[in-house]
Amino acid sequence: MSLGTIVYNTVSRRFSTILLASAFGAYAFNYTLDGLTNFYWDTVLR
């Protein structure tokens, strides 16, 4: 089984799981970007 098949079978088959995965991805991206910018601000710009 390839990675694409696994992703399709678990995430892309239904719209509700696509919506949930995109909401979780946006939250994770926001949390990560916020942490990286705070780290940059605290270390480089002092």
C-alpha positions as CSV (number, residue, x, y, z in Angstrom):
1,M,0.0,0.0,0.0
2,S,1.4,3.4,-0.9
3,L,1.2,6.5,1.2
4,G,-1.2,8.1,-1.2
5,T,-3.6,5.2,-0.8
6,I,-3.4,5.4,2.9
7,V,-4.1,9.1,3.0
8,Y,-7.0,8.7,0.6
9,N,-8.6,5.9,2.6
10,T,-8.2,7.8,6.0
11,V,-8.7,11.5,5.1
12,S,-9.8,12.2,1.6
13,R,-12.8,9.9,1.3
14,R,-15.3,12.1,3.1
15,F,-15.7,15.8,3.3
16,S,-16.1,15.9,7.0
17,T,-12.7,14.3,7.5
18,I,-11.1,16.7,5.0
19,L,-12.7,19.6,7.0
20,L,-11.5,18.2,10.3
21,A,-8.0,17.6,8.9
22,S,-7.7,21.1,7.5
23,A,-8.9,22.7,10.7
24,F,-6.4,20.7,12.7
25,G,-3.7,21.6,10.2
26,A,-4.5,25.3,10.4
27,Y,-4.4,25.1,14.2
28,A,-1.0,23.3,14.2
29,F,0.4,25.7,11.6
30,N,-0.7,28.7,13.7
31,Y,0.7,27.2,16.9
32,T,4.0,26.4,15.2
33,L,4.4,29.7,13.4
34,D,3.6,31.5,16.7
35,G,6.2,29.6,18.5
36,L,8.9,30.1,15.9
37,T,8.2,33.9,15.7
38,N,8.3,34.2,19.5
39,F,11.6,32.3,19.5
40,Y,13.0,34.5,16.8
41,W,11.9,37.6,18.6
42,D,13.3,36.5,21.9
43,T,16.7,35.4,20.7
44,V,17.6,37.4,17.6
45,L,16.0,40.8,18.2
46,R,17.3,41.3,21.8
